[in-house]
Amino acid sequence: MKKAFKRIFRTGWLNFKRNSYLSFGTTGVMALVLLLFSGLMVLNYISSQIVTGLEDKVDVSVYFKNDASEDQVISVKQDLESQPAVARVTYISKDQALTDFKAKHAGDALIQQSLAELTDNPLQSSLNIKAKESTQYASIVTFLEGNKLRPVIDKINFYENEAVINRVQGISRGVGNWGLVATLVLAFIAVLVTFNTIRLTIYNQKNEIEIMRLVGGSNWHIKAPYLIEGGLYGVFSALIAVAVFYPTLWFISSKIGVLIPDVSLIGYFVANVFQFIPIIFALGIALGVLSSYIAIRRFLRV
């Protein structure tokens, strides 16, 4: 069995080397498929990190009328904290709001002078609400609108980031869908190119195949080398894809980091190298073997 496998592998390797120009072209097309797939993984990671960052900034702020008592504000806070969708409620008193406002505009002399001339605190007490999931803010707002103390609430603000998140998610889905279509189209082309390469190999070796039939060669010994040849296309295309992907990722990672400081592309894909590389190799080998199998079924009669 060991000798038979060595012979089959050696024959597949010889087939791969004989068709040097075709092998180079086939491997290049498959490498492009794998690189495009890798690019989709990068895009998915970046978009997920952007959405996660935006979701952390989304909240709901509830501003109370100036005549609302602190007990009423605390009562609304307690009602909110009893809701399963609420992760955290922060109370900001009128005095705290004024202190924060002064600190934020400490370098603006005009604002500081205007505040010094005020006799009353014009700012409102408020509650800042964080939900457990970004999809739960609508239910929280609905709960507030129906609260018994709604008359003391001046306004309820959704931060604009929710619209930004929805837009980013839509763009991400759109680019991901089109990228997937492009990957599938290129994968089909790669299968077609590999299919034709194996077909030419079978045609060029028809005399050898006939001799193997006459001497009693089994179907497995005749067909398996072509599967090995297809698998080799996948292996070498995966090697090329990985050899191009990581240096390119290292080059663009710092530039992406300038735009999105919390995202480290090279760090993520290095940390997950033992998951990413096997996926690329498995995909490449699967494409090659599938193409070979189709060619064998179509053109090799034993």
WOSULKA-V90812 format. One record per residue. RES is the residue in one small letter. PHI is phi in whole degrees, 0 to 359 (999 if undefined). PSI is psi in degrees with one decimal (NA if undefined). Layout:
BEGIN
<<RES;PHI;PSI> <RES;PHI;PSI>>
END
This chain:
BEGIN
<<m;999;-41.2> <k;295;-44.2> <k;296;-39.8> <a;296;-41.6> <f;294;-40.2> <k;298;-41.1> <r;294;-42.4> <i;296;-44.0> <f;295;-41.2> <r;297;-39.8> <t;294;-42.0> <g;298;-39.2> <w;294;-40.6> <l;296;-40.8> <n;300;-40.2> <f;296;-42.7> <k;285;-33.7> <r;298;-42.3> <n;267;60.5> <s;301;-47.7> <y;292;-43.6> <l;295;-40.4> <s;298;-41.0> <f;297;-45.8> <g;295;-43.2> <t;296;-44.7> <t;297;-38.5> <g;296;-43.3> <v;295;-42.7> <m;294;-35.6> <a;296;-37.3> <l;297;-39.7> <v;300;-46.2> <l;292;-35.7> <l;292;-38.9> <l;294;-40.1> <f;297;-41.4> <s;297;-39.6> <g;298;-36.7> <l;295;-37.2> <m;294;-39.0> <v;296;-46.4> <l;299;-42.0> <n;297;-40.4> <y;294;-46.1> <i;298;-47.3> <s;296;-38.2> <s;294;-37.1> <q;290;-38.5> <i;296;-46.1> <v;297;-41.3> <t;298;-42.0> <g;296;-40.5> <l;292;-38.9> <e;298;-32.0> <d;293;-22.3> <k;265;-9.5> <v;281;135.2> <d;202;-179.0> <v;236;131.2> <s;247;132.1> <v;247;118.9> <y;256;134.3> <f;257;152.8> <k;294;156.0> <n;296;-24.9> <d;271;2.9> <a;287;133.1> <s;279;160.9> <e;295;-33.8> <d;298;-39.1> <q;294;-40.7> <v;297;-44.1> <i;296;-36.0> <s;297;-43.7> <v;296;-39.7> <k;300;-44.3> <q;294;-38.2> <d;298;-42.3> <l;295;-41.7> <e;295;-20.3> <s;279;-8.5> <q;278;132.7> <p;294;-22.1> <a;279;-14.3> <v;271;129.0> <a;267;-38.7> <r;202;141.4> <v;232;124.9> <t;247;127.2> <y;266;128.6> <i;239;110.0> <s;286;169.8> <k;298;-41.5> <d;295;-41.5> <q;294;-39.3> <a;298;-40.3> <l;292;-41.8> <t;298;-43.9> <d;296;-39.1> <f;295;-42.9> <k;297;-40.7> <a;293;-37.8> <k;294;-34.1> <h;248;36.3> <a;298;-29.8> <g;271;1.4> <d;258;103.7> <a;295;-36.5> <l;296;-44.7> <i;295;-42.2> <q;297;-38.4> <q;292;-39.5> <s;295;-41.5> <l;295;-36.1> <a;294;-26.7> <e;276;-11.7> <l;284;141.4> <t;266;-28.4> <d;241;155.4> <n;282;115.2> <p;277;-9.8> <l;278;159.8> <q;254;151.8> <s;286;153.5> <s;208;165.2> <l;238;132.7> <n;253;123.8> <i;243;128.4> <k;247;129.3> <a;269;160.7> <k;289;-34.6> <e;229;144.5> <s;297;-21.6> <t;280;-4.5> <q;263;-1.9> <y;294;-35.1> <a;299;-40.9> <s;292;-32.7> <i;293;-43.2> <v;297;-40.5> <t;299;-40.8> <f;298;-42.0> <l;294;-39.9> <e;297;-28.1> <g;262;4.0> <n;291;147.7> <k;295;-22.0> <l;261;19.3> <r;304;-33.3> <p;299;-24.8> <v;270;-3.7> <i;271;128.4> <d;278;-51.1> <k;204;156.9> <i;237;118.9> <n;253;126.0> <f;272;130.2> <y;288;146.6> <e;296;-13.8> <n;299;-24.9> <e;297;-41.3> <a;294;-36.8> <v;295;-42.3> <i;299;-46.6> <n;299;-37.6> <r;292;-44.4> <v;297;-42.8> <q;298;-40.0> <g;295;-44.5> <i;297;-43.5> <s;299;-43.9> <r;296;-41.3> <g;297;-48.2> <v;295;-40.1> <g;297;-41.6> <n;294;-45.4> <w;293;-37.2> <g;296;-37.8> <l;294;-40.6> <v;299;-44.3> <a;298;-40.0> <t;296;-43.3> <l;295;-40.1> <v;297;-45.3> <l;292;-35.3> <a;296;-39.8> <f;298;-41.8> <i;297;-41.2> <a;297;-43.0> <v;298;-41.1> <l;295;-43.2> <v;296;-45.7> <t;296;-39.6> <f;303;-46.8> <n;291;-33.7> <t;296;-45.8> <i;294;-37.7> <r;299;-42.7> <l;294;-37.5> <t;297;-45.0> <i;298;-43.0> <y;296;-43.3> <n;291;-22.7> <q;252;21.2> <k;298;-33.7> <n;292;-43.1> <e;298;-40.4> <i;296;-41.1> <e;297;-41.0> <i;296;-42.7> <m;298;-36.6> <r;298;-45.7> <l;294;-33.4> <v;272;4.8> <g;90;22.0> <g;296;138.2> <s;285;160.7> <n;303;-38.8> <w;297;-45.1> <h;294;-27.4> <i;278;-41.0> <k;274;-36.2> <a;302;-39.6> <p;303;-31.5> <y;286;-31.7> <l;293;-40.2> <i;298;-43.5> <e;301;-45.6> <g;297;-40.7> <g;297;-36.0> <l;294;-37.5> <y;302;-43.4> <g;294;-41.0> <v;296;-48.0> <f;290;-34.0> <s;293;-37.2> <a;294;-39.6> <l;299;-44.2> <i;296;-44.9> <a;299;-45.2> <v;293;-40.6> <a;296;-29.7> <v;273;-37.5> <f;294;-51.0> <y;292;-42.9> <p;298;-39.8> <t;297;-41.7> <l;297;-41.9> <w;298;-37.7> <f;291;-42.8> <i;271;-13.1> <s;298;-42.8> <s;294;-35.2> <k;290;-40.1> <i;295;-36.6> <g;297;-29.7> <v;292;-40.0> <l;282;-39.5> <i;232;87.9> <p;302;-29.3> <d;277;-2.7> <v;253;123.3> <s;241;97.9> <l;297;-50.6> <i;296;-37.3> <g;296;-42.6> <y;294;-48.2> <f;283;-23.1> <v;287;-41.5> <a;296;-30.2> <n;252;26.2> <v;299;-34.8> <f;281;-4.5> <q;258;-40.6> <f;291;-49.8> <i;296;-45.7> <p;301;-34.7> <i;296;-44.0> <i;296;-45.0> <f;293;-41.3> <a;297;-40.8> <l;294;-43.4> <g;296;-46.1> <i;296;-40.0> <a;298;-42.0> <l;297;-45.0> <g;294;-46.0> <v;292;-39.5> <l;298;-44.2> <s;298;-43.8> <s;296;-41.5> <y;298;-42.7> <i;297;-42.1> <a;295;-40.5> <i;296;-44.5> <r;297;-33.0> <r;275;-37.6> <f;239;-12.7> <l;253;108.4> <r;254;112.4> <v;232;NA>>
END
